[in-house]
């Protein structure tokens, strides 16, 4: 009889400890509020987060306030430097600078036209890599467009590669993931 009670008491302690451990994650509601405040646009609004932060995320709590980086390539990065996590939150299309100045968002004139040869760049703090491709869509600064690149690999096989990048104001196309 005693072993059954011992097992039940261990089970009861484990069951009550589990909810306390589940609370040991970053508060996603507070993090979402911080992102919306820094962007100046709500969820689903132009220039704001495209959708709420996924509630399935289990991030370690950040001891200081998480930093919201400047929007780049259609997303904003939220980072906790001391813990070491970073998440990217996709944004809806829209001009944050036009909203900040109070002027209505206007569609910028395309700097790239379909069929134009464009320079594809991978930008980093310490290096820049570039190659050429052909635009498959018109694009204004800030737009994401498809670019076709034809070339050969190390084995000499030729082929076509399609990538999506963000149009820069100078007419180059930046590849995502190199900030």
Backbone as a printed PyTorch tensor [residue, N CA C, xyz], in Angstrom:
tensor([[[  0.8200,  -1.1860,   0.0000],
         [  0.0000,   0.0000,   0.0000],
         [  0.8640,   1.2490,   0.0000]],

        [[  1.9420,   1.2540,   0.7470],
         [  2.8250,   2.4190,   0.8410],
         [  3.4690,   2.7630,  -0.5010]],

        [[  3.9390,   1.7770,  -1.3000],
         [  4.5440,   2.1340,  -2.5820],
         [  3.5690,   2.8590,  -3.5100]],

        [[  2.3030,   2.5330,  -3.4690],
         [  1.3240,   3.2090,  -4.3280],
         [  1.2190,   4.6780,  -3.9390]],

        [[  1.1530,   4.9640,  -2.6380],
         [  1.0670,   6.3510,  -2.1960],
         [  2.3350,   7.1290,  -2.5390]],

        [[  3.4750,   6.4500,  -2.4600],
         [  4.7350,   7.1080,  -2.7970],
         [  4.7190,   7.5230,  -4.2670]],

        [[  4.2540,   6.6440,  -5.1560],
         [  4.1870,   6.9540,  -6.5810],
         [  3.1680,   8.0510,  -6.8610]],

        [[  2.0560,   8.0090,  -6.1460],
         [  1.0480,   9.0420,  -6.3440],
         [  1.5530,  10.4100,  -5.8840]],

        [[  2.3120,  10.4340,  -4.7930],
         [  2.8270,  11.7140,  -4.3130],
         [  3.8740,  12.2700,  -5.2770]],

        [[  4.6960,  11.4180,  -5.8550],
         [  5.6700,  11.8670,  -6.8530],
         [  4.9450,  12.3940,  -8.0810]],

        [[  3.8880,  11.7180,  -8.5050],
         [  3.0930,  12.1520,  -9.6450],
         [  2.4340,  13.5020,  -9.3670]],

        [[  1.9350,  13.6930,  -8.1580],
         [  1.2980,  14.9590,  -7.7920],
         [  2.3050,  16.1000,  -7.7970]],

        [[  3.5070,  15.8780,  -7.2900],
         [  4.5480,  16.9090,  -7.2900],
         [  4.9530,  17.2450,  -8.7120]],

        [[  5.1020,  16.2550,  -9.5650],
         [  5.4690,  16.4730, -10.9590],
         [  4.3780,  17.2440, -11.6880]],

        [[  3.1260,  16.9240, -11.4520],
         [  2.0150,  17.5940, -12.1260],
         [  1.9170,  19.0530, -11.7080]],

        [[  2.1990,  19.3720, -10.4590],
         [  2.1280,  20.7670, -10.0220],
         [  3.3580,  21.5430, -10.4330]],

        [[  4.4990,  20.8950, -10.6610],
         [  5.7180,  21.6030, -11.0650],
         [  5.7010,  21.9490, -12.5440]],

        [[  4.9970,  21.2030, -13.3610],
         [  4.9990,  21.4260, -14.7990],
         [  4.4680,  22.7990, -15.1930]],

        [[  3.3050,  23.2730, -14.6890],
         [  2.8560,  24.6090, -15.0840],
         [  3.8220,  25.7020, -14.6610]],

        [[  4.4910,  25.5560, -13.5540],
         [  5.4530,  26.5740, -13.1240],
         [  6.6290,  26.6320, -14.0890]],

        [[  7.0740,  25.4880, -14.5920],
         [  8.1820,  25.4790, -15.5320],
         [  7.7430,  26.0270, -16.8810]],

        [[  6.4950,  25.8390, -17.2710],
         [  6.0030,  26.3270, -18.5540],
         [  5.9790,  27.8450, -18.5990]],

        [[  5.9380,  28.5160, -17.4540],
         [  5.9190,  29.9720, -17.4100],
         [  7.3100,  30.5620, -17.5820]],

        [[  8.3210,  29.7640, -17.6890],
         [  9.6930,  30.2390, -17.7690],
         [ 10.1040,  30.5320, -19.2170]],

        [[  9.2350,  31.2190, -19.9830],
         [  9.5100,  31.5860, -21.3640],
         [  9.2650,  33.0740, -21.5500]],

        [[  9.8080,  33.6160, -22.6380],
         [  9.6100,  35.0260, -22.9680],
         [  8.1250,  35.3090, -23.1730]],

        [[  7.6590,  36.4510, -22.6860],
         [  6.2610,  36.8600, -22.8310],
         [  6.0560,  37.3570, -24.2650]],

        [[  5.4310,  36.5330, -25.1090],
         [  5.2540,  36.8700, -26.5200],
         [  4.2830,  38.0300, -26.7260]],

        [[  3.2980,  38.1900, -25.8330],
         [  2.3830,  39.3260, -25.9410],
         [  3.1400,  40.6370, -25.7580]],

        [[  4.0060,  40.6820, -24.7710],
         [  4.8000,  41.8850, -24.5150],
         [  5.7760,  42.1360, -25.6620]],

        [[  6.3850,  41.0800, -26.2000],
         [  7.3100,  41.1900, -27.3140],
         [  6.5920,  41.7180, -28.5580]],

        [[  5.3940,  41.2230, -28.7990],
         [  4.5840,  41.6750, -29.9310],
         [  4.2200,  43.1540, -29.7860]],

        [[  3.8690,  43.5760, -28.5810],
         [  3.5540,  44.9830, -28.3140],
         [  4.7680,  45.8560, -28.5890]],

        [[  5.9480,  45.4010, -28.2050],
         [  7.1800,  46.1500, -28.4410],
         [  7.4540,  46.2960, -29.9430]],

        [[  7.2310,  45.2370, -30.7230],
         [  7.4520,  45.2850, -32.1710],
         [  6.4800,  46.2640, -32.8210]],

        [[  5.1970,  46.1720, -32.4620],
         [  4.1800,  47.0620, -33.0300],
         [  4.5070,  48.5180, -32.6950]],

        [[  4.9290,  48.7870, -31.4640],
         [  5.2670,  50.1560, -31.0560],
         [  6.4790,  50.6710, -31.8190]],

        [[  7.4730,  49.8400, -32.0450],
         [  8.6730,  50.2980, -32.7440],
         [  8.4210,  50.5170, -34.2320]],

        [[  7.4940,  49.7730, -34.8300],
         [  7.1850,  49.9340, -36.2500],
         [  6.1620,  51.0430, -36.4870]],

        [[  5.3590,  51.3410, -35.4880],
         [  4.3300,  52.3580, -35.6540],
         [  3.1470,  51.8840, -36.4670]],

        [[  2.9750,  50.5860, -36.6020],
         [  1.8510,  50.0170, -37.3520],
         [  1.4280,  48.7160, -36.6920]],

        [[  0.1380,  48.4760, -36.6600],
         [ -0.3960,  47.2830, -36.0370],
         [ -0.2840,  46.0490, -36.9100]],

        [[ -0.6940,  44.9350, -36.3650],
         [ -0.6590,  43.6660, -37.0830],
         [ -1.6170,  43.7390, -38.2720]],

        [[ -1.1030,  43.4170, -39.4610],
         [ -1.8970,  43.4330, -40.6810],
         [ -1.9580,  44.7950, -41.3670]],

        [[ -1.5040,  45.8550, -40.7000],
         [ -1.4880,  47.1830, -41.3120],
         [ -0.2440,  47.3210, -42.1810]],

        [[ -0.2730,  48.2660, -43.1310],
         [  0.8630,  48.5010, -44.0160],
         [  2.0910,  48.8740, -43.1990]],

        [[  3.1840,  48.1410, -43.3880],
         [  4.4250,  48.3830, -42.6680],
         [  4.5100,  47.7110, -41.3160]],

        [[  3.4320,  47.0890, -40.8660],
         [  3.4200,  46.4000, -39.5770],
         [  3.6180,  44.9050, -39.7560]],

        [[  3.6270,  44.1600, -38.6530],
         [  3.7580,  42.7020, -38.7550],
         [  2.6250,  42.0970, -39.5900]],

        [[  2.9620,  41.1330, -40.4110],
         [  1.9640,  40.4980, -41.2700],
         [  0.9660,  39.6750, -40.4700]],

        [[  1.4280,  39.0970, -39.3590],
         [  0.5690,  38.2640, -38.5070],
         [  1.1580,  38.2430, -37.0990]],

        [[  0.3920,  37.8040, -36.1390],
         [  0.9140,  37.7250, -34.7620],
         [  2.1140,  36.7800, -34.6690]],

        [[  2.9230,  36.9770, -33.6450],
         [  4.0450,  36.0690, -33.3900],
         [  3.4900,  34.6920, -33.0620]],

        [[  4.0980,  33.6780, -33.6180],
         [  3.6600,  32.2970, -33.4180],
         [  3.7460,  31.9370, -31.9370]],

        [[  2.6310,  31.6020, -31.3580],
         [  2.5610,  31.3050, -29.9280],
         [  3.1950,  29.9710, -29.5610]],

        [[  3.6060,  29.1910, -30.5210],
         [  4.2860,  27.9330, -30.2240],
         [  5.7630,  28.1510, -29.8940]],

        [[  6.2770,  29.3750, -30.1470],
         [  7.6720,  29.6700, -29.8280],
         [  7.9100,  29.5810, -28.3300]],

        [[  9.0070,  28.9990, -27.9560],
         [  9.3930,  28.8850, -26.5520],
         [ 10.7880,  29.4890, -26.4280]],

        [[ 10.8510,  30.7960, -26.2210],
         [ 12.1140,  31.5150, -26.1270],
         [ 12.5180,  31.6790, -24.6680]],

        [[ 13.8010,  31.5320, -24.4050],
         [ 14.2900,  31.7950, -23.0570],
         [ 14.0320,  33.2580, -22.7170]],

        [[ 13.6640,  33.5730, -21.4850],
         [ 13.3970,  34.9630, -21.1150],
         [ 14.6330,  35.8400, -21.2940]],

        [[ 14.4270,  37.0070, -21.8430],
         [ 15.5160,  37.9570, -22.0600],
         [ 15.6540,  38.8140, -20.8000]],

        [[ 16.8290,  38.8550, -20.1810],
         [ 16.9820,  39.6240, -18.9440],
         [ 16.8280,  41.1280, -19.1510]],

        [[ 17.1450,  41.6240, -20.3430],
         [ 16.9260,  43.0320, -20.6610],
         [ 15.8650,  43.1140, -21.7440]],

        [[ 15.5370,  44.2970, -22.1640],
         [ 14.5420,  44.4760, -23.2210],
         [ 15.1250,  43.9950, -24.5500]],

        [[ 14.3750,  43.1870, -25.2850],
         [ 14.8270,  42.7050, -26.5890],
         [ 14.9220,  43.8870, -27.5540]],

        [[ 15.8530,  43.8160, -28.4950],
         [ 16.0180,  44.8970, -29.4600],
         [ 15.2840,  44.5540, -30.7450]],

        [[ 14.6110,  45.5630, -31.2910],
         [ 13.9180,  45.4260, -32.5660],
         [ 14.7580,  46.1650, -33.5920]],

        [[ 15.3120,  45.4320, -34.5590],
         [ 16.1890,  46.0290, -35.5530],
         [ 15.3680,  46.6820, -36.6580]],

        [[ 16.0120,  47.4760, -37.4810],
         [ 15.3430,  48.1590, -38.5860],
         [ 14.8320,  47.1250, -39.5940]],

        [[ 13.6780,  47.3870, -40.2030],
         [ 13.1580,  46.4500, -41.2010],
         [ 14.1390,  46.2710, -42.3650]],

        [[ 14.2860,  45.0350, -42.8180],
         [ 15.1540,  44.7010, -43.9440],
         [ 14.5990,  43.4870, -44.6550]],

        [[ 14.5360,  43.5750, -45.9660],
         [ 14.0880,  42.4620, -46.8070],
         [ 12.7200,  41.9280, -46.4070]],

        [[ 11.8050,  42.8350, -46.1030],
         [ 10.4340,  42.4480, -45.8170],
         [ 10.1820,  41.8530, -44.4600]],

        [[ 11.1230,  42.0120, -43.5380],
         [ 10.9540,  41.4690, -42.1910],
         [ 11.7130,  42.3400, -41.1980]],

        [[ 11.3760,  42.1620, -39.9440],
         [ 12.0850,  42.8430, -38.8700],
         [ 12.6520,  41.7660, -37.9520]],

        [[ 13.8970,  41.9870, -37.4930],
         [ 14.5320,  41.0210, -36.5960],
         [ 14.4000,  41.5090, -35.1600]],

        [[ 14.0190,  40.5930, -34.2780],
         [ 13.9370,  40.8770, -32.8520],
         [ 14.9870,  39.9910, -32.1900]],

        [[ 15.8470,  40.6070, -31.3590],
         [ 17.0060,  39.8930, -30.8520],
         [ 17.1930,  40.1110, -29.3530]],

        [[ 17.6140,  39.0530, -28.6870],
         [ 18.0670,  39.1400, -27.2980],
         [ 19.5370,  38.7550, -27.3120]],

        [[ 20.3880,  39.7560, -27.2620],
         [ 21.8230,  39.5480, -27.3990],
         [ 22.3910,  38.6900, -26.2730]],

        [[ 21.9760,  38.9360, -25.0330],
         [ 22.5780,  38.2260, -23.9000],
         [ 22.2190,  36.7390, -23.8800]],

        [[ 21.0150,  36.3830, -24.3120],
         [ 20.6000,  34.9770, -24.3170],
         [ 21.0020,  34.3010, -25.6260]],

        [[ 20.9770,  35.0770, -26.7180],
         [ 21.4270,  34.5380, -27.9920],
         [ 20.3350,  34.1210, -28.9510]],

        [[ 19.0970,  34.5490, -28.7610],
         [ 18.0680,  34.1930, -29.7260],
         [ 17.7370,  35.3880, -30.6120]],

        [[ 17.2610,  35.0690, -31.8210],
         [ 16.8240,  36.0810, -32.7840],
         [ 15.6870,  35.4900, -33.5970]],

        [[ 14.6060,  36.2550, -33.7470],
         [ 13.5010,  35.8140, -34.5870],
         [ 13.2560,  36.8890, -35.6370]],

        [[ 12.7560,  36.4720, -36.7920],
         [ 12.4010,  37.4130, -37.8590],
         [ 10.8930,  37.3860, -38.0160]],

        [[ 10.3040,  38.5640, -38.0590],
         [  8.8600,  38.6970, -38.1760],
         [  8.5510,  39.3220, -39.5210]],

        [[  7.8090,  38.6240, -40.3940],
         [  7.4890,  39.1810, -41.7090],
         [  6.5810,  40.4070, -41.5850]],

        [[  6.7750,  41.3670, -42.4990],
         [  5.9970,  42.5930, -42.4960],
         [  5.0580,  42.6310, -43.6900]],

        [[  3.9580,  43.3760, -43.5440],
         [  3.0780,  43.6060, -44.6800],
         [  3.6980,  44.7010, -45.5310]],

        [[  3.3620,  44.7230, -46.8060],
         [  3.9060,  45.7310, -47.7130],
         [  3.3940,  47.0980, -47.3080]],

        [[  4.2500,  48.0830, -47.3810],
         [  3.8640,  49.4500, -47.0410],
         [  5.0800,  50.2720, -46.7440]],

        [[  4.9180,  51.5590, -46.7770],
         [  6.0290,  52.4740, -46.5670],
         [  6.0020,  53.0230, -45.1580]],

        [[  6.9470,  52.6200, -44.3420],
         [  7.0260,  53.1290, -42.9750],
         [  7.4660,  54.5810, -42.9660]],

        [[  8.3230,  54.9920, -43.9140],
         [  8.7960,  56.3750, -43.9390],
         [  7.6750,  57.3280, -44.3390]],

        [[  6.8060,  56.9230, -45.2560],
         [  5.6850,  57.7760, -45.6470],
         [  4.7050,  57.9220, -44.4930]],

        [[  4.5180,  56.8510, -43.7160],
         [  3.6150,  56.9100, -42.5870],
         [  4.1980,  57.8100, -41.4910]],

        [[  5.5190,  57.7780, -41.3160],
         [  6.1620,  58.5760, -40.2800],
         [  6.0790,  60.0690, -40.5990]],

        [[  6.1330,  60.4450, -41.8690],
         [  6.0560,  61.8530, -42.2410],
         [  4.6250,  62.3350, -42.3600]],

        [[  3.6690,  61.4310, -42.3100],
         [  2.2620,  61.8090, -42.3740],
         [  1.7360,  61.8940, -43.7920]],

        [[  2.5730,  61.7050, -44.7920],
         [  2.1030,  61.7620, -46.1730],
         [  1.5180,  60.4150, -46.5660]],

        [[  0.5520,  60.3970, -47.4890],
         [ -0.0230,  59.1250, -47.8990],
         [  1.0150,  58.2810, -48.6370]],

        [[  0.9270,  56.9730, -48.4290],
         [  1.8600,  56.0680, -49.1040],
         [  1.5880,  56.0980, -50.5930]],

        [[  2.6250,  56.3900, -51.3770],
         [  2.4930,  56.4310, -52.8200],
         [  3.3590,  55.3330, -53.4110]],

        [[  2.9050,  54.7940, -54.5110],
         [  3.6490,  53.7410, -55.1950],
         [  4.8520,  54.3700, -55.8810]],

        [[  6.0500,  53.9210, -55.5110],
         [  7.2780,  54.4440, -56.1060],
         [  7.4080,  53.9540, -57.5400]],

        [[  8.0920,  54.7390, -58.3320],
         [  8.3290,  54.3960, -59.7340],
         [  9.3450,  53.2570, -59.8110]],

        [[  9.1050,  52.2500, -60.6450],
         [ 10.0450,  51.1320, -60.7500],
         [ 11.4230,  51.6060, -61.2320]],

        [[ 12.4660,  51.0710, -60.6090],
         [ 13.8320,  51.3460, -61.0590],
         [ 14.3690,  50.1640, -61.8590]],

        [[ 13.6440,  49.0560, -61.8200],
         [ 13.9990,  47.8590, -62.5760],
         [ 12.7830,  47.4410, -63.3890]],

        [[ 13.0110,  47.1260, -64.6360],
         [ 11.9400,  46.6350, -65.5180],
         [ 12.2080,  45.1750, -65.8670]],

        [[ 11.1190,  44.4610, -66.1570],
         [ 11.2340,  43.0530, -66.5470],
         [ 12.1600,  42.9460, -67.7550]],

        [[ 13.1210,  42.0160, -67.6800],
         [ 14.0840,  41.8080, -68.7550],
         [ 15.3830,  42.5730, -68.5780]],

        [[ 15.4460,  43.5100, -67.6290],
         [ 16.6750,  44.2570, -67.3720],
         [ 17.7300,  43.3450, -66.7550]],

        [[ 18.9990,  43.6060, -67.1260],
         [ 20.0900,  42.9250, -66.4410],
         [ 20.3100,  43.6670, -65.1310]],

        [[ 20.3560,  42.9200, -64.0220],
         [ 20.5160,  43.5250, -62.7020],
         [ 21.7010,  42.8850, -61.9860]],

        [[ 22.2250,  43.6280, -61.0420],
         [ 23.3080,  43.1110, -60.2120],
         [ 22.6990,  42.5440, -58.9400]],

        [[ 22.9290,  41.2510, -58.6970],
         [ 22.5030,  40.5750, -57.4680],
         [ 23.6230,  40.7160, -56.4570]],

        [[ 23.2980,  41.1820, -55.2630],
         [ 24.3360,  41.3830, -54.2460],
         [ 23.9590,  40.6840, -52.9560]],

        [[ 24.9690,  40.1470, -52.3030],
         [ 24.8400,  39.6180, -50.9540],
         [ 25.6730,  40.5560, -50.0930]],

        [[ 24.9900,  41.3540, -49.2650],
         [ 25.6550,  42.3750, -48.4650],
         [ 25.8590,  41.8870, -47.0440]],

        [[ 27.0400,  42.1260, -46.5190],
         [ 27.3540,  41.7900, -45.1410],
         [ 28.1370,  42.9530, -44.5530]],

        [[ 28.3350,  42.9270, -43.2480],
         [ 29.1310,  43.9830, -42.6210],
         [ 30.5800,  43.9280, -43.0820]],

        [[ 31.0670,  42.7370, -43.4010],
         [ 32.4810,  42.5920, -43.7090],
         [ 32.7940,  42.2940, -45.1780]],

        [[ 31.7910,  41.9810, -45.9970],
         [ 32.0720,  41.7090, -47.4060],
         [ 30.8220,  41.9030, -48.2500]],

        [[ 31.0400,  41.9830, -49.5720],
         [ 29.9560,  42.0580, -50.5440],
         [ 30.2890,  41.1080, -51.6820]],

        [[ 29.3280,  40.2810, -52.0650],
         [ 29.4890,  39.3660, -53.1890],
         [ 28.4230,  39.7360, -54.2060]],

        [[ 28.7910,  39.7770, -55.4910],
         [ 27.7950,  40.1500, -56.4960],
         [ 27.9280,  39.2860, -57.7410]],

        [[ 26.8350,  39.1960, -58.4610],
         [ 26.7720,  38.5130, -59.7420],
         [ 25.6530,  39.1810, -60.5310]],

        [[ 25.4370,  38.7640, -61.7650],
         [ 24.4060,  39.3820, -62.5870],
         [ 23.2790,  38.4090, -62.8800]],

        [[ 22.1000,  38.9480, -63.0930],
         [ 20.9260,  38.1590, -63.4270],
         [ 19.9760,  38.9920, -64.2560]],

        [[ 18.8430,  38.4090, -64.6290],
         [ 17.8320,  39.0880, -65.4310],
         [ 16.5480,  39.1780, -64.6130]],

        [[ 16.0150,  40.3910, -64.5010],
         [ 14.7940,  40.6140, -63.7290],
         [ 13.6070,  39.9670, -64.4330]],

        [[ 12.7870,  39.2530, -63.6780],
         [ 11.5770,  38.6520, -64.2290],
         [ 10.3400,  39.4750, -63.9000]],

        [[ 10.5070,  40.5760, -63.1510],
         [  9.4010,  41.4390, -62.7620],
         [  9.8980,  42.8820, -62.7020]],

        [[  8.9670,  43.8420, -62.8090],
         [  9.2780,  45.2390, -62.5360],
         [  9.4370,  45.3880, -61.0320]],

        [[ 10.2650,  46.3520, -60.6100],
         [ 10.4330,  46.5390, -59.1820],
         [ 10.8560,  47.9400, -58.8060]],

        [[ 10.1840,  48.4870, -57.7950],
         [ 10.5330,  49.7760, -57.2010],
         [ 11.3830,  49.5030, -55.9560]],

        [[ 12.1000,  50.5080, -55.4520],
         [ 12.8820,  50.2880, -54.2270],
         [ 12.0070,  49.7330, -53.0930]],

        [[ 12.5000,  48.6630, -52.4730],
         [ 11.7630,  48.0100, -51.3900],
         [ 10.9230,  46.8340, -51.8430]],

        [[ 10.6320,  46.7230, -53.1450],
         [  9.8560,  45.5940, -53.6560],
         [ 10.7180,  44.3390, -53.6680]],

        [[ 10.0470,  43.1950, -53.5920],
         [ 10.7280,  41.9120, -53.7370],
         [ 10.3770,  41.3730, -55.1100]],

        [[ 11.4040,  41.0280, -55.8880],
         [ 11.1850,  40.5540, -57.2560],
         [ 11.9490,  39.2510, -57.4960]],

        [[ 11.5030,  38.5280, -58.5390],
         [ 12.2020,  37.3160, -58.9700],
         [ 13.2900,  37.7070, -59.9630]],

        [[ 14.4480,  37.0660, -59.8170],
         [ 15.5700,  37.2930, -60.7280],
         [ 16.0730,  35.9260, -61.1930]],

        [[ 16.3100,  35.8260, -62.5000],
         [ 16.8010,  34.5780, -63.0940],
         [ 18.3020,  34.7320, -63.3350]],

        [[ 19.0500,  33.7390, -62.9170],
         [ 20.4870,  33.7420, -63.1340],
         [ 20.8630,  32.4900, -63.8900]],

        [[ 21.5650,  32.6800, -64.9950],
         [ 22.0240,  31.5360, -65.7790],
         [ 23.5210,  31.4270, -65.6330]],

        [[ 23.9820,  30.2250, -65.4530],
         [ 25.4160,  30.0290, -65.2830],
         [ 25.7560,  28.5680, -65.1760]],

        [[ 27.0020,  28.3140, -64.8350],
         [ 27.4370,  26.9300, -64.6930],
         [ 28.0050,  26.7270, -63.2990]],

        [[ 27.9340,  25.4900, -62.8510],
         [ 28.4790,  25.1820, -61.5340],
         [ 29.9110,  24.6750, -61.6860]],

        [[ 30.4840,  24.1860, -60.6260],
         [ 31.8820,  23.7290, -60.6370],
         [ 32.1150,  22.5840, -61.6060]],

        [[ 31.0820,  21.7660, -61.8240],
         [ 31.2340,  20.6160, -62.7240],
         [ 31.0660,  21.0080, -64.1810]],

        [[ 30.6720,  22.2710, -64.4310],
         [ 30.4800,  22.7070, -65.8030],
         [ 29.0450,  22.5590, -66.2800]],

        [[ 28.1660,  22.0560, -65.4210],
         [ 26.7540,  21.9240, -65.7970],
         [ 26.1340,  23.3070, -65.8580]],

        [[ 25.4030,  23.5750, -66.9270],
         [ 24.7220,  24.8600, -67.0420],
         [ 23.2830,  24.7020, -66.5860]],

        [[ 22.7310,  25.7870, -66.0800],
         [ 21.3570,  25.7320, -65.6050],
         [ 20.8610,  27.1150, -65.2400]],

        [[ 19.5980,  27.1770, -64.9040],
         [ 18.9720,  28.4280, -64.5270],
         [ 18.5860,  28.3690, -63.0560]],

        [[ 18.8980,  29.4270, -62.3440],
         [ 18.5460,  29.5450, -60.9350],
         [ 17.6660,  30.7730, -60.7760]],

        [[ 16.5620,  30.6270, -60.0550],
         [ 15.6910,  31.7650, -59.7760],
         [ 15.7750,  32.0910, -58.2950]],

        [[ 15.9410,  33.3720, -57.9960],
         [ 16.0170,  33.8400, -56.6180],
         [ 15.0610,  35.0090, -56.4510]],

        [[ 14.7260,  35.3070, -55.2140],
         [ 13.8990,  36.4690, -54.9000],
         [ 14.7420,  37.3880, -54.0370]],

        [[ 14.7780,  38.6540, -54.4130],
         [ 15.5550,  39.6240, -53.6630],
         [ 14.8200,  40.9480, -53.5660]],

        [[ 15.3550,  41.8360, -52.7340],
         [ 14.7490,  43.1510, -52.5190],
         [ 15.4500,  44.1900, -53.3790]],

        [[ 14.6620,  45.0010, -54.0840],
         [ 15.1970,  46.0470, -54.9380],
         [ 15.7360,  47.1760, -54.0610]],

        [[ 16.9860,  47.5490, -54.2980],
         [ 17.6130,  48.6530, -53.5840],
         [ 17.4140,  49.9480, -54.3730]],

        [[ 17.4900,  51.1010, -53.7320],
         [ 17.2780,  52.3690, -54.4430],
         [ 18.2350,  52.5960, -55.6120]],

        [[ 19.4270,  52.0220, -55.5620],
         [ 20.3900,  52.2200, -56.6490],
         [ 20.2120,  51.2330, -57.8010]],

        [[ 19.1720,  50.3860, -57.7620],
         [ 18.8800,  49.4750, -58.8610],
         [ 19.4860,  48.0950, -58.7130]],

        [[ 20.2030,  47.8350, -57.6440],
         [ 20.7090,  46.4950, -57.3890],
         [ 19.6410,  45.6810, -56.6750]],

        [[ 19.8180,  44.3640, -56.6260],
         [ 18.8760,  43.4850, -55.9410],
         [ 19.6340,  42.7440, -54.8440]],

        [[ 19.2110,  42.9490, -53.5880],
         [ 19.8700,  42.3370, -52.4390],
         [ 19.2480,  40.9840, -52.1380]],

        [[ 20.0940,  39.9970, -51.9250],
         [ 19.6270,  38.6670, -51.5640],
         [ 19.3320,  38.6120, -50.0700]],

        [[ 18.2980,  37.8830, -49.6570],
         [ 17.9410,  37.8280, -48.2310],
         [ 18.9390,  36.9830, -47.4350]],

        [[ 19.0180,  37.2970, -46.1260],
         [ 19.7950,  36.4840, -45.2100],
         [ 21.2310,  36.8850, -45.0240]],

        [[ 21.6210,  38.0450, -45.5300],
         [ 23.0190,  38.4450, -45.4170],
         [ 23.1790,  39.7600, -44.6920]],

        [[ 22.4800,  39.9650, -43.5670],
         [ 22.6160,  41.2420, -42.8370],
         [ 23.5310,  41.0800, -41.6810]]])
